[in-house]
């Protein structure tokens, strides 16, 4: 791809479009390991740390995910930010290389001076934890030799050793133990008792926001798990009735949620594992002038534990679920808008 450098620097509409096309082409070339195209694009002034709007990935991260060592080398030599993180997993190029098992690439990135213990913004995992999770013992050894701290842990109480043990990677466990790894210190947790609710949800106390939320969580869990099990028995000749699925969900919303348009709601979608579980813990109840906030947290056996902040509003003496926000427990501080 070529571009008029005159238009490029004058900032004309045509130049802006060409610049955007070149930036996207850089990401594609990196992901495909097309080193000559990378060199041409960079020579024409393409921004080396351009990030994809959807994923937040740079060309360096794209190349690292696929294990394209030569492409990574070209980008590093041209000044790419070695420690940039993406927006999907929060991984750096080193984190991705460690997670995907690209051993030669990990060695190169370490030799290039990449930060070895940079945690990602999603769950606080280091490249060492990512390598341990994948059972990549050679990468674990390389990271340890580069000074990776073996005792670092995530906010929910996991470290490289416990992650390797959970995954059954005996060789990684042995290697970590040789370097002094010990079990992580589990954070203290406290929670509130849920109001008692019968299996048929007939005794929901609409004057108690915690009772209403408990009923909503149980109803949604039953809805999602029930339709998931039913879907496994369906065939092309007997497809799922999506209108019935959505109608059954709508009835739950009519019972427990505020009556307002939810343009970006679930629209009948379900999956596994389910979004809500009877094991979700009630962490706090915060009454406010016009609403009450209730925080829940996933049970300890969840692989990546989320906290959820529900907002319930009261009208005519009746509480209803209005909105939901979520974040990864133990790491993320800011709440993100969620879909009920």
C-alpha positions as a Markdown table, in Angstrom:
| # | Residue | x | y | z |
|---|---|---|---|---|
| 1 | Unk | 0.0 | 0.0 | 0.0 |
| 2 | Unk | 1.2 | 3.4 | -0.8 |
| 3 | Unk | 0.1 | 6.9 | 0.3 |
| 4 | Unk | 0.7 | 10.4 | -0.8 |
| 5 | Unk | 2.9 | 11.9 | 1.9 |
| 6 | Unk | 1.8 | 15.4 | 0.9 |
| 7 | Unk | -1.8 | 14.6 | 1.6 |
| 8 | Unk | -0.8 | 12.6 | 4.6 |
| 9 | Unk | 0.8 | 15.4 | 6.5 |
| 10 | Unk | -1.7 | 18.1 | 5.3 |
| 11 | Unk | -4.5 | 16.1 | 7.0 |
| 12 | Unk | -6.9 | 16.2 | 4.1 |
| 13 | Unk | -10.1 | 13.9 | 4.3 |
| 14 | Unk | -8.5 | 11.6 | 1.8 |
| 15 | Unk | -5.3 | 11.5 | 3.8 |
| 16 | Unk | -7.2 | 10.7 | 7.0 |
| 17 | Unk | -9.0 | 7.8 | 5.3 |
| 18 | Unk | -5.7 | 6.5 | 3.9 |
| 19 | Unk | -4.1 | 6.8 | 7.3 |
| 20 | Unk | -6.9 | 4.8 | 8.9 |
| 21 | Unk | -6.6 | 2.1 | 6.1 |
| 22 | Unk | -2.9 | 1.9 | 6.6 |
| 23 | Unk | -3.2 | 1.5 | 10.4 |
| 24 | Unk | -5.7 | -1.3 | 9.9 |
| 25 | Unk | -3.5 | -2.9 | 7.3 |
| 26 | Unk | -0.7 | -2.8 | 9.9 |
| 27 | Unk | -2.7 | -4.9 | 12.3 |
| 28 | Unk | -3.7 | -7.4 | 9.6 |
| 29 | Unk | -0.1 | -7.7 | 8.4 |
| 30 | Unk | 1.1 | -8.3 | 12.0 |
| 31 | Unk | -1.6 | -10.9 | 12.7 |
| 32 | Unk | -0.6 | -12.7 | 9.4 |
| 33 | Unk | 3.1 | -12.4 | 10.1 |
| 34 | Unk | 3.7 | -10.5 | 6.8 |
| 35 | Unk | 7.0 | -8.9 | 7.7 |
| 36 | Unk | 7.7 | -7.2 | 4.3 |
| 37 | Unk | 4.2 | -5.5 | 4.4 |
| 38 | Unk | 4.9 | -4.3 | 8.0 |
| 39 | Unk | 8.2 | -2.8 | 7.0 |
| 40 | Unk | 6.6 | -1.0 | 4.0 |
| 41 | Unk | 3.7 | 0.4 | 6.1 |
| 42 | Unk | 6.1 | 1.6 | 8.8 |
| 43 | Unk | 8.4 | 3.2 | 6.3 |
| 44 | Unk | 5.3 | 5.1 | 5.0 |
| 45 | Unk | 4.6 | 6.6 | 8.4 |
| 46 | Unk | 1.9 | 4.3 | 9.8 |
| 47 | Unk | 1.4 | 4.7 | 13.5 |
| 48 | Unk | 3.1 | 1.7 | 15.1 |
| 49 | Unk | 1.0 | 1.6 | 18.2 |
| 50 | Unk | -2.3 | 2.1 | 16.6 |
| 51 | Unk | -5.0 | 0.2 | 18.5 |
| 52 | Unk | -8.0 | -1.6 | 17.2 |
| 53 | Unk | -11.2 | 0.0 | 18.5 |
| 54 | Unk | -12.9 | -3.3 | 19.3 |
| 55 | Unk | -10.0 | -5.1 | 21.0 |
| 56 | Unk | -7.5 | -2.4 | 21.9 |
| 57 | Unk | -4.8 | -4.6 | 20.4 |
| 58 | Unk | -1.7 | -3.1 | 18.8 |
| 59 | Unk | 0.2 | -4.7 | 15.9 |
| 60 | Unk | 2.8 | -6.0 | 18.4 |
| 61 | Unk | 0.0 | -7.8 | 20.4 |
| 62 | Unk | -1.5 | -9.2 | 17.2 |
| 63 | Unk | 1.8 | -10.6 | 16.1 |
| 64 | Unk | 2.5 | -12.0 | 19.6 |
| 65 | Unk | -0.8 | -13.8 | 19.8 |
| 66 | Unk | 0.0 | -15.7 | 16.6 |
| 67 | Unk | 3.7 | -16.3 | 17.6 |
| 68 | Unk | 5.2 | -14.4 | 14.6 |
| 69 | Unk | 8.7 | -13.8 | 16.0 |
| 70 | Unk | 10.0 | -12.0 | 12.9 |
| 71 | Unk | 7.1 | -9.6 | 12.9 |
| 72 | Unk | 7.5 | -8.9 | 16.6 |
| 73 | Unk | 11.2 | -8.3 | 16.0 |
| 74 | Unk | 10.5 | -5.7 | 13.3 |
| 75 | Unk | 8.0 | -3.9 | 15.5 |
| 76 | Unk | 10.2 | -3.9 | 18.5 |
| 77 | Unk | 13.1 | -2.6 | 16.4 |
| 78 | Unk | 10.9 | 0.2 | 15.2 |
| 79 | Unk | 9.9 | 1.3 | 18.7 |
| 80 | Unk | 6.7 | -0.4 | 19.4 |
| 81 | Unk | 5.4 | -0.2 | 23.0 |
| 82 | Unk | 6.5 | -3.5 | 24.4 |
| 83 | Unk | 4.2 | -3.3 | 27.5 |
| 84 | Unk | 0.9 | -2.1 | 25.9 |
| 85 | Unk | -2.1 | -4.1 | 27.0 |
| 86 | Unk | -5.2 | -4.9 | 25.1 |
| 87 | Unk | -8.8 | -4.3 | 26.1 |
| 88 | Unk | -10.1 | -7.8 | 25.9 |
| 89 | Unk | -7.9 | -9.7 | 28.3 |
| 90 | Unk | -5.6 | -7.0 | 29.4 |
| 91 | Unk | -2.6 | -9.0 | 28.3 |
| 92 | Unk | 0.7 | -7.5 | 27.1 |
| 93 | Unk | 2.5 | -9.1 | 24.1 |
| 94 | Unk | 4.5 | -11.1 | 26.7 |
| 95 | Unk | 1.4 | -12.2 | 28.5 |
| 96 | Unk | -0.1 | -13.4 | 25.2 |
| 97 | Unk | 3.1 | -15.2 | 24.1 |
| 98 | Unk | 3.2 | -16.9 | 27.5 |
| 99 | Unk | -0.4 | -17.9 | 27.4 |
| 100 | Unk | -0.2 | -19.3 | 23.9 |
| 101 | Unk | 3.0 | -21.2 | 24.5 |
| 102 | Unk | 5.2 | -19.3 | 22.1 |
| 103 | Unk | 8.5 | -20.2 | 23.7 |
| 104 | Unk | 11.0 | -18.5 | 21.3 |
| 105 | Unk | 8.9 | -15.4 | 21.3 |
| 106 | Unk | 8.9 | -15.2 | 25.1 |
| 107 | Unk | 12.7 | -15.4 | 25.1 |
| 108 | Unk | 12.9 | -12.6 | 22.5 |
| 109 | Unk | 10.5 | -10.4 | 24.4 |
| 110 | Unk | 12.4 | -10.9 | 27.6 |
| 111 | Unk | 15.7 | -10.1 | 26.0 |
| 112 | Unk | 14.1 | -7.0 | 24.6 |
| 113 | Unk | 13.5 | -5.8 | 28.1 |
| 114 | Unk | 9.7 | -6.4 | 28.3 |
| 115 | Unk | 8.3 | -6.0 | 31.9 |
| 116 | Unk | 8.2 | -9.5 | 33.3 |
| 117 | Unk | 5.6 | -9.0 | 36.1 |
| 118 | Unk | 3.2 | -6.6 | 34.5 |
| 119 | Unk | -0.3 | -7.7 | 35.5 |
| 120 | Unk | -3.2 | -7.4 | 33.2 |
| 121 | Unk | -6.2 | -5.2 | 33.9 |
| 122 | Unk | -8.8 | -7.9 | 33.9 |
| 123 | Unk | -7.8 | -10.4 | 36.6 |
| 124 | Unk | -4.4 | -9.3 | 37.8 |
| 125 | Unk | -2.6 | -12.2 | 36.2 |
| 126 | Unk | 1.1 | -12.1 | 35.4 |
| 127 | Unk | 2.7 | -13.7 | 32.4 |
| 128 | Unk | 4.0 | -16.4 | 34.8 |
| 129 | Unk | 0.4 | -17.2 | 35.9 |
| 130 | Unk | -0.6 | -17.4 | 32.2 |
| 131 | Unk | 2.2 | -19.8 | 31.4 |
| 132 | Unk | 1.5 | -21.9 | 34.5 |
| 133 | Unk | -2.2 | -22.1 | 33.5 |
| 134 | Unk | -1.2 | -23.4 | 30.1 |
| 135 | Unk | 1.3 | -25.9 | 31.5 |
| 136 | Unk | 4.2 | -24.3 | 29.5 |
| 137 | Unk | 7.0 | -25.4 | 31.7 |
| 138 | Unk | 9.8 | -24.0 | 29.4 |
| 139 | Unk | 8.2 | -20.6 | 29.4 |
| 140 | Unk | 7.7 | -20.8 | 33.2 |
| 141 | Unk | 11.4 | -21.5 | 33.5 |
| 142 | Unk | 12.4 | -18.6 | 31.2 |
| 143 | Unk | 10.2 | -16.2 | 33.2 |
| 144 | Unk | 11.6 | -17.3 | 36.5 |
| 145 | Unk | 15.1 | -16.9 | 35.1 |
| 146 | Unk | 14.2 | -13.4 | 34.1 |
| 147 | Unk | 13.2 | -12.5 | 37.6 |
| 148 | Unk | 9.4 | -13.2 | 37.6 |
| 149 | Unk | 8.1 | -13.0 | 41.2 |
| 150 | Unk | 6.7 | -16.4 | 42.1 |
| 151 | Unk | 4.6 | -15.1 | 45.1 |
| 152 | Unk | 2.5 | -12.5 | 43.3 |
| 153 | Unk | -1.2 | -13.3 | 43.4 |
| 154 | Unk | -4.5 | -12.1 | 42.0 |
| 155 | Unk | -7.0 | -10.2 | 44.1 |
| 156 | Unk | -9.2 | -13.3 | 44.5 |
| 157 | Unk | -6.3 | -15.3 | 46.0 |
| 158 | Unk | -4.7 | -17.3 | 43.2 |
| 159 | Unk | -1.0 | -17.4 | 42.2 |
| 160 | Unk | 1.0 | -19.3 | 39.6 |
| 161 | Unk | 1.3 | -22.3 | 41.9 |
| 162 | Unk | -2.4 | -22.6 | 42.7 |
| 163 | Unk | -3.3 | -22.1 | 39.1 |
| 164 | Unk | -0.9 | -24.8 | 37.9 |
| 165 | Unk | -2.3 | -27.1 | 40.6 |
| 166 | Unk | -5.9 | -26.4 | 39.6 |
| 167 | Unk | -4.9 | -27.4 | 36.0 |
| 168 | Unk | -3.0 | -30.5 | 37.0 |
| 169 | Unk | 0.3 | -29.4 | 35.5 |
| 170 | Unk | 2.7 | -31.4 | 37.7 |
| 171 | Unk | 5.9 | -30.4 | 36.0 |
| 172 | Unk | 5.1 | -26.7 | 36.4 |
| 173 | Unk | 4.1 | -27.2 | 40.0 |
| 174 | Unk | 7.4 | -28.9 | 40.7 |
| 175 | Unk | 9.3 | -26.1 | 39.0 |
| 176 | Unk | 7.5 | -23.4 | 40.9 |
| 177 | Unk | 8.1 | -25.3 | 44.2 |
| 178 | Unk | 11.8 | -25.4 | 43.4 |
| 179 | Unk | 11.8 | -21.6 | 43.2 |
| 180 | Unk | 10.1 | -21.2 | 46.6 |
| 181 | Unk | 6.5 | -21.0 | 45.6 |
| 182 | Unk | 4.0 | -21.4 | 48.4 |
| 183 | Unk | 0.2 | -21.5 | 48.6 |
| 184 | Unk | -1.5 | -18.1 | 48.1 |
| 185 | Unk | -2.9 | -16.2 | 51.1 |
| 186 | Unk | -6.6 | -16.3 | 50.6 |
| 187 | Unk | -8.4 | -13.0 | 51.2 |
| 188 | Unk | -10.9 | -12.8 | 54.0 |
| 189 | Unk | -14.5 | -12.8 | 52.8 |
| 190 | Unk | -17.7 | -11.9 | 54.7 |
| 191 | Unk | -21.3 | -12.0 | 53.4 |
| 192 | Unk | -24.9 | -11.5 | 54.4 |
| 193 | Unk | -27.5 | -14.2 | 54.7 |
| 194 | Unk | -30.0 | -14.3 | 51.9 |
| 195 | Unk | -33.7 | -14.1 | 52.9 |
| 196 | Unk | -35.3 | -17.6 | 52.8 |
| 197 | Unk | -37.1 | -18.2 | 49.5 |
| 198 | Unk | -39.1 | -21.3 | 48.7 |
| 199 | Unk | -38.3 | -23.3 | 45.5 |
| 200 | Unk | -41.5 | -22.2 | 43.8 |
| 201 | Unk | -40.7 | -18.5 | 44.6 |
| 202 | Unk | -44.2 | -18.1 | 46.0 |
| 203 | Unk | -43.1 | -16.4 | 49.2 |
| 204 | Unk | -41.0 | -13.5 | 47.7 |
| 205 | Unk | -41.4 | -10.4 | 50.0 |
| 206 | Unk | -41.8 | -7.5 | 47.6 |
| 207 | Unk | -41.2 | -5.1 | 50.4 |
| 208 | Unk | -37.7 | -6.5 | 50.9 |
| 209 | Unk | -35.1 | -5.7 | 48.1 |
| 210 | Unk | -32.9 | -8.6 | 49.1 |
| 211 | Unk | -35.9 | -11.0 | 48.8 |
| 212 | Unk | -36.8 | -9.6 | 45.4 |
| 213 | Unk | -33.2 | -9.9 | 44.1 |
| 214 | Unk | -32.9 | -13.5 | 45.5 |
| 215 | Unk | -36.0 | -14.4 | 43.6 |
| 216 | Unk | -34.7 | -12.9 | 40.4 |
| 217 | Unk | -31.4 | -14.7 | 40.6 |
| 218 | Unk | -33.1 | -18.1 | 41.3 |
| 219 | Unk | -35.6 | -17.6 | 38.5 |
| 220 | Unk | -33.0 | -16.6 | 36.0 |
| 221 | Unk | -30.8 | -19.5 | 37.0 |
| 222 | Unk | -33.7 | -21.9 | 36.5 |
| 223 | Unk | -34.6 | -20.3 | 33.2 |
| 224 | Unk | -31.1 | -20.4 | 31.8 |
| 225 | Unk | -30.1 | -23.9 | 33.0 |
| 226 | Unk | -33.5 | -25.3 | 31.9 |
| 227 | Unk | -33.4 | -24.0 | 28.4 |
| 228 | Unk | -29.7 | -25.0 | 28.0 |
| 229 | Unk | -30.5 | -28.6 | 29.0 |
| 230 | Unk | -33.5 | -28.6 | 26.6 |
| 231 | Unk | -31.4 | -27.2 | 23.8 |
| 232 | Unk | -29.1 | -30.2 | 23.9 |
| 233 | Unk | -31.9 | -32.5 | 22.8 |
| 234 | Unk | -33.0 | -30.4 | 19.8 |
| 235 | Unk | -32.2 | -31.2 | 16.2 |
| 236 | Unk | -32.4 | -29.4 | 12.9 |
| 237 | Unk | -35.8 | -31.0 | 12.3 |
| 238 | Unk | -36.9 | -29.9 | 15.7 |
| 239 | Unk | -35.3 | -26.5 | 16.4 |
| 240 | Unk | -35.6 | -24.3 | 19.5 |
| 241 | Unk | -38.6 | -22.1 | 19.8 |
| 242 | Unk | -36.9 | -18.8 | 20.4 |
| 243 | Unk | -40.1 | -16.9 | 20.9 |
| 244 | Unk | -41.0 | -19.3 | 23.8 |
| 245 | Unk | -37.6 | -18.8 | 25.3 |
| 246 | Unk | -37.8 | -15.0 | 25.2 |
| 247 | Unk | -41.4 | -15.0 | 26.4 |
| 248 | Unk | -40.4 | -17.1 | 29.4 |
| 249 | Unk | -37.6 | -14.7 | 30.1 |
| 250 | Unk | -39.9 | -11.7 | 29.7 |
| 251 | Unk | -42.2 | -13.2 | 32.4 |
| 252 | Unk | -39.3 | -13.2 | 34.8 |
| 253 | Unk | -38.5 | -9.6 | 34.0 |
| 254 | Unk | -42.2 | -8.6 | 34.4 |
| 255 | Unk | -42.2 | -10.2 | 37.8 |
| 256 | Unk | -38.9 | -8.9 | 39.2 |
| 257 | Unk | -37.7 | -6.0 | 37.1 |
| 258 | Unk | -38.7 | -2.4 | 36.5 |
| 259 | Unk | -41.0 | -2.0 | 33.4 |
| 260 | Unk | -38.8 | -0.1 | 31.1 |
| 261 | Unk | -37.5 | -0.7 | 27.5 |
| 262 | Unk | -34.3 | -2.8 | 27.5 |
| 263 | Unk | -33.1 | -2.4 | 24.0 |
| 264 | Unk | -29.8 | -4.0 | 24.7 |
| 265 | Unk | -31.1 | -6.8 | 26.9 |
| 266 | Unk | -30.5 | -10.5 | 26.6 |
| 267 | Unk | -33.3 | -11.0 | 24.1 |
| 268 | Unk | -33.7 | -14.6 | 25.1 |
| 269 | Unk | -30.0 | -15.5 | 24.9 |
| 270 | Unk | -28.6 | -18.1 | 27.3 |
| 271 | Unk | -25.4 | -20.1 | 27.7 |
| 272 | Unk | -23.4 | -22.3 | 30.1 |
| 273 | Unk | -22.2 | -21.7 | 32.7 |
| 274 | Unk | -25.3 | -19.7 | 33.6 |
| 275 | Unk | -25.0 | -16.0 | 34.5 |
| 276 | Unk | -26.5 | -16.4 | 37.9 |
| 277 | Unk | -26.2 | -19.2 | 40.5 |
| 278 | Unk | -27.9 | -20.0 | 43.8 |
| 279 | Unk | -24.4 | -20.0 | 45.2 |
| 280 | Unk | -23.9 | -16.3 | 44.5 |
| 281 | Unk | -23.2 | -14.6 | 47.8 |
| 282 | Unk | -24.8 | -11.4 | 49.1 |
| 283 | Unk | -22.0 | -9.1 | 50.1 |
| 284 | Unk | -23.7 | -5.8 | 51.0 |
| 285 | Unk | -26.9 | -3.8 | 51.1 |
| 286 | Unk | -26.7 | 0.0 | 50.7 |
| 287 | Unk | -29.9 | 2.0 | 51.1 |
| 288 | Unk | -29.9 | 5.3 | 49.2 |
| 289 | Unk | -32.6 | 8.0 | 49.0 |
| 290 | Unk | -34.3 | 6.7 | 45.9 |
| 291 | Unk | -32.9 | 3.2 | 45.5 |
| 292 | Unk | -31.0 | 0.4 | 47.2 |
| 293 | Unk | -27.7 | -1.1 | 46.0 |
| 294 | Unk | -27.1 | -4.8 | 46.6 |
| 295 | Unk | -23.7 | -6.4 | 45.8 |
| 296 | Unk | -23.2 | -10.0 | 45.1 |
| 297 | Unk | -20.1 | -12.1 | 44.4 |
| 298 | Unk | -19.7 | -15.4 | 42.6 |
| 299 | Unk | -18.9 | -18.5 | 44.7 |
| 300 | Unk | -15.2 | -19.4 | 45.5 |
| 301 | Unk | -15.2 | -22.3 | 43.0 |
| 302 | Unk | -15.8 | -19.9 | 40.0 |
| 303 | Unk | -12.7 | -19.7 | 37.8 |
| 304 | Unk | -13.0 | -15.9 | 37.4 |
| 305 | Unk | -15.1 | -14.4 | 40.2 |
| 306 | Unk | -17.2 | -11.4 | 39.4 |
| 307 | Unk | -18.9 | -9.0 | 41.7 |
| 308 | Unk | -22.3 | -7.6 | 40.6 |
| 309 | Unk | -23.9 | -4.4 | 41.8 |
| 310 | Unk | -27.7 | -4.4 | 41.4 |
| 311 | Unk | -29.8 | -1.3 | 41.8 |
| 312 | Unk | -33.3 | -1.8 | 42.9 |
| 313 | Unk | -36.0 | 0.9 | 43.0 |
| 314 | Unk | -39.2 | 1.1 | 45.0 |
| 315 | Unk | -42.5 | 2.2 | 43.6 |
| 316 | Unk | -45.9 | 1.8 | 45.4 |
| 317 | Unk | -44.2 | -0.1 | 48.2 |
| 318 | Unk | -42.8 | -2.7 | 45.8 |
| 319 | Unk | -39.1 | -3.3 | 45.0 |
| 320 | Unk | -37.9 | -4.1 | 41.5 |
| 321 | Unk | -34.5 | -4.8 | 39.9 |
| 322 | Unk | -33.5 | -1.8 | 37.7 |
| 323 | Unk | -29.9 | -2.0 | 36.6 |
| 324 | Unk | -26.8 | -4.1 | 36.9 |
| 325 | Unk | -23.1 | -3.4 | 36.9 |
| 326 | Unk | -20.2 | -5.8 | 37.2 |
| 327 | Unk | -16.4 | -6.1 | 37.8 |
| 328 | Unk | -13.8 | -8.8 | 38.4 |
| 329 | Unk | -13.5 | -9.3 | 42.1 |
| 330 | Unk | -10.1 | -8.4 | 43.7 |
| 331 | Unk | -8.8 | -6.5 | 40.8 |
| 332 | Unk | -11.0 | -4.1 | 38.9 |
| 333 | Unk | -12.1 | -1.0 | 40.9 |
| 334 | Unk | -14.5 | 0.5 | 38.3 |
| 335 | Unk | -17.9 | -1.0 | 37.6 |
| 336 | Unk | -18.9 | -1.8 | 34.0 |
| 337 | Unk | -22.5 | -1.7 | 32.9 |
| 338 | Unk | -24.0 | -5.2 | 32.6 |
| 339 | Unk | -27.0 | -6.8 | 31.0 |
| 340 | Unk | -29.6 | -8.3 | 33.3 |
